[in-house]
Amino acid sequence: MRRRALILSLGLAGLAAGAVVAQTAPESPAAQPQPSPPTPLVTPAPILELPDIAPPPEPAPEIDEAPEQTQAAREPEPEPEPKPPMKRARYDVAIIQALDKISAETIRFEAPVGQPIRYKSLVFTVRACELAAPDEQAPDAIAYITIDSQPRPRAGLPTPPPRQAYRGWMYAASPALHPLEHPVYDAWLITCRASAPASGS
């Protein structure tokens, strides 16, 4: 009985000695805590404060033009209506100059509108006589004339029927534009004028 108690006490003593050895055993260098390095004394740099900078303004949003405005901008404006041409002034007397190519005789005479005027074997009838309107490029006199070739009647002989020698517009500024084509006579328009008023008695 004492022997068992002694063995037990020896075992417990051995365990206690091992524990003490384990506690007093030096730790490995890796396991030992390393002392922390001394903290250097560094003066912190001053913090620079930047001035407040306003952000750049945002671009204004693009506004689409109304469809009516874009359509109006694309469509050209209507051209103004042309003014109606001014009317020519009409007169009741035409001044005509005639030439006899054989005798070289020249005569200037007045032919009232609608009244036949004879010059030798030619009969002039003026239907209209006008002056160019102010808005025309060049001033001119224009007359619509018919010319009949009819010899003078002779006593005891029948009057020969007239033969039309000319019909159309004569231009005072351009006599060669529509001239009288006759083997003996030539004629051209000089101008148009109003008839002289009757003198009072």
Secondary structure in CASP SS format (residue, H / E / C, confidence):
PFRMAT SS
TARGET T0000
AUTHOR 0000-0000-0000
METHOD secondary structure of the structure
MODEL  1
M C 1.00
R H 1.00
R H 1.00
R H 1.00
A H 1.00
L H 1.00
I H 1.00
L H 1.00
S H 1.00
L H 1.00
G H 1.00
L H 1.00
A H 1.00
G H 1.00
L H 1.00
A H 1.00
A H 1.00
G H 1.00
A H 1.00
V H 1.00
V H 1.00
A H 1.00
Q H 1.00
T H 1.00
A C 1.00
P C 1.00
E C 1.00
S C 1.00
P C 1.00
A C 1.00
A C 1.00
Q C 1.00
P C 1.00
Q C 1.00
P C 1.00
S C 1.00
P C 1.00
P C 1.00
T C 1.00
P C 1.00
L C 1.00
V C 1.00
T C 1.00
P C 1.00
A C 1.00
P C 1.00
I C 1.00
L C 1.00
E C 1.00
L C 1.00
P C 1.00
D C 1.00
I C 1.00
A C 1.00
P C 1.00
P C 1.00
P C 1.00
E C 1.00
P C 1.00
A C 1.00
P C 1.00
E C 1.00
I C 1.00
D C 1.00
E C 1.00
A C 1.00
P H 1.00
E H 1.00
Q H 1.00
T H 1.00
Q H 1.00
A H 1.00
A H 1.00
R H 1.00
E C 1.00
P C 1.00
E C 1.00
P C 1.00
E C 1.00
P C 1.00
E C 1.00
P C 1.00
K C 1.00
P C 1.00
P C 1.00
M C 1.00
K C 1.00
R C 1.00
A E 1.00
R E 1.00
Y E 1.00
D C 1.00
V E 1.00
A E 1.00
I E 1.00
I E 1.00
Q E 1.00
A E 1.00
L E 1.00
D E 1.00
K C 1.00
I C 1.00
S C 1.00
A C 1.00
E E 1.00
T E 1.00
I E 1.00
R E 1.00
F E 1.00
E E 1.00
A E 1.00
P E 1.00
V E 1.00
G C 1.00
Q C 1.00
P C 1.00
I E 1.00
R E 1.00
Y E 1.00
K C 1.00
S C 1.00
L E 1.00
V E 1.00
F E 1.00
T E 1.00
V E 1.00
R E 1.00
A E 1.00
C E 1.00
E E 1.00
L E 1.00
A C 1.00
A C 1.00
P C 1.00
D C 1.00
E C 1.00
Q C 1.00
A C 1.00
P C 1.00
D C 1.00
A E 1.00
I E 1.00
A E 1.00
Y E 1.00
I E 1.00
T E 1.00
I E 1.00
D E 1.00
S E 1.00
Q C 1.00
P C 1.00
R C 1.00
P C 1.00
R C 1.00
A C 1.00
G C 1.00
L C 1.00
P C 1.00
T C 1.00
P C 1.00
P C 1.00
P C 1.00
R E 1.00
Q E 1.00
A E 1.00
Y E 1.00
R E 1.00
G E 1.00
W E 1.00
M E 1.00
Y E 1.00
A C 1.00
A C 1.00
S C 1.00
P C 1.00
A C 1.00
L C 1.00
H C 1.00
P C 1.00
L C 1.00
E C 1.00
H C 1.00
P C 1.00
V C 1.00
Y E 1.00
D E 1.00
A E 1.00
W E 1.00
L E 1.00
I E 1.00
T E 1.00
C E 1.00
R E 1.00
A C 1.00
S C 1.00
A C 1.00
P C 1.00
A C 1.00
S C 1.00
G C 1.00
S C 1.00
END
